Amino acid sequence: MNKSKLPSMNKPYKTKQEWVYSTLKEAIQSCTLAPGARLTLDDLAEQLNVSRVPVREALLQLQIEGLVDMAPHAGAVVSPISLDSIYELFMILEELEVLAGRAAAENTSLKDLKDLEGILAGMEEAIADGDVERWSKLNTEFHGEIGRLSGMPFLQQITEKTLERWDRVRYCYLAEVLHKRISQAQEEHRQIYAALRKGDVKTVEQSLRTHNENALNAYRAFLSEEGQ
């Protein structure tokens, strides 16, 4: 493990455990700690300049969230990203988004869509600037905003947690998948937004399904080519 990758404590967290958890989670989400990377208590404690206790507690929490795999006598590793896990993620996300999109189309006014319109405009600017990373972050915001527009707080919460899982896939395969798909994906976002403006429930639902299925197929094709 590269000991220069993890930062020193410089944020106001209440406890060291919270900081260690946040630091490790961010490193896993951004693929700074790659899938399959070994996580050794002593090494992490040394890098983060803390005792083993907050590291162990953080790893247990990350295991609950599915980001770390732990086995007796084998230690901890960053959870792998398999084709099956990507398929499961997209299937769940698709159904959540269809449910949110349907509710948004039925109940949202043009005024309510201002934030979504602003996100979409920012994505257009990012494409014009060639800033794929910014576009990708705004992409997550776009889908999160659809969850908010549903008017169902619990659905929004579940959607945000699912998007958080997707963010890890996005970071790990940004260059290989997203660079090739960005133009098509943006056109799909335009279609979703246009359907929401019209309150066209059927088209919103179909557009969201098509968008998720096309994204899944892009990841599936890449991983199949790589033999992963």
N, C-alpha and C positions, 0 to 999 in steps of 0.2 A: 504494500500500500504506500502511495506517495505521501510522505509526511508533510509536504508543503501545501497539500490541498485543503486542509481543514483550518479555519480561522481561529484566532484567539478570542476570548470572550470580550466583547466590546458593546454589548447591548444590555439594556436594563431589564433583565429577567428576574423574577422573584426568587428562583432557586437555580442552582447549578444543573439540576436534573432537567428543568424546563429548557435551559439554554442548550444542553447537550442534545436533548431530544430534537429541538428546533434545528440545530446545526446539522445533525445527522440526517434528519428528514429532508432538509433543503439539498444536501449533497446527494442523497439518493434520488430525489425528484428531478434534479438537474443532470443526473447521470455523471456527476463528478465522482461519485462512488458507483461504478458500473454494475450492472446485473452480474451476480455470481461472485462479486468481490468479497473476500474474507474479512470479517470484522472481529479483530482480536481485542479483548478487553484491555490488556496491558498496553498495546499500541495506541488504541484510541484514547485511553486515559493520559498517556504521555503526550500525544499530539494536542489534546485539548487542555492539558495542564489541570486535570481534576483527578479525583480518586476513582477507583473502579466502581464504586457504588452508584453514582449518577449515570455512568455509562451502562451498567447492567440494567438499571430501571428504564433508561431510554430505549434500550434494545428490546426489552419486553413489551413496551408500548408499541414500538414499530412492528414487532411480530404480530400483535393484535390487529394492526392496520394492514397487515399483509405485505409490508415492505421489507421485512427481514425474515429469513428462515433460520430456526434454531433447532438443533438436534443434540441429544445427550452425547457427550464425549466427542462431538464433531464441531462444536462451536457455532458461530453465527455467520451467515453470508447474506449479501443483498439478494432479495428474491429475484429469480430470473424472470425475463419477459418472454413467454412462449407464444406461439401462434394461437394456441387454445385460449390463453388468458386474454389476448387481444380480441379474439372472436367474442368471448364472454363479455368483455368490457363494452364493445360496440353494440352488442345485442341489448344489454341493459340500458346503455345510453340512448339508443334509438327509441326504446319504449318510453323512457322518461321524457325525452324531448317531444315525442308525438303527443303525449298526454299534456305537457306544458304548452305546446304550440296550439293544440286544439282549444284549451282554455283561454289562451291569449287572443286567439283569433275571434273567439266568441264575445270577449269582454273588454278588449283593449281599444281605446280611442287613439286617434292620430297623435294627440298630445302625449299620450303614454309612450308612444314609439320614438320620442325625441332622442332618448339615450341610445336606443338601438340604432337609430339613424346616424348618430354621432360616431358610434363605434364602427359602423360600416364605412363611413367617410374616412375615418382614420385608417382603416384597412386599405382603402383605395390609395391613400397617400403613401402608405408603407410600400405597396407594390410599385408605385411610381418611383419611389426612392430606392427600390431594390433592397429594402430592409425586411428580410424574411422573418427575422426573429421578432421584430415588433408586430408584424402581421400575425404571427403565430400566437403571441400573447393576446392580441385583440380578438383573435378567433375564439380563444377560451372565454373572453369577456362576452362576446356575442352570444355564445350558447348559454352562458350563465345568465345573461339578461333575459333570454327567453324563459328560463326557469322563474325568474323574478316576476315577469309579466303574467305568469299563470295565476298569480294572486293566491297561491297555495304555499305557505311557508315551509311545510314539511317536504313537499315535492321539491321546492327550491333547495332545501338543505341537502336532500339526497342527491340532487343533480350536481350540486357543487362538490360533494365528496367524490362522485363518479368522475367529474371533470378533473379533479385533482389527480386521480389515478391515470387519466388519459394524458395529463401533462407530462408524466414521466415517460410514456411512450413517445410523445411528441419530442421531448428533448433528446432521447436516445437515437431517434431515427429522423431528426429534422432534415439533415442534408440529403439523406438517401431517398426519402419519400416526399416530404413536403415541397421541396424545391421543384419537383416534377409535377406536382398536382395543384400548385397554388392558383393558377389561372382558372382552372375548372372549378376548384373549391370556391373561389370568389364569386364566380357566376352563379353557383348554387346558393350562396348567401344572398345575392341580389334577388333570386327567385323566392327565397323564403321570406325576405323582408317585404317584397311586393305583395305576396299573398297575405301577409299579416295586415298590411295597409288596407287591403280590400275586405278583410274579414272573411276570406275564402278558406273555410276550415278544411275542406277536402284537399285543396292544393297545398296548404300548409303541411298537412299530414304527409302527403305524397312527396313533397319537396324535402322534408326532413328525413324520410325513409331513404330516398335516393341519395341524399348527401351522406348519410351515415354508411350506406352500403358501398358507395363509391370509395369512401375513405378506407373502409375495411378491406376492400379488394386491393387497394394500393399497398397497404401494409402486408396483406397476404401474399401478393405477388413478389414483393421485395424479400420477405422472409423465406419464401419457397425457393427463390433464386439463390439465396445465400445458404440454403440447406439448414436453416435454423428451425 
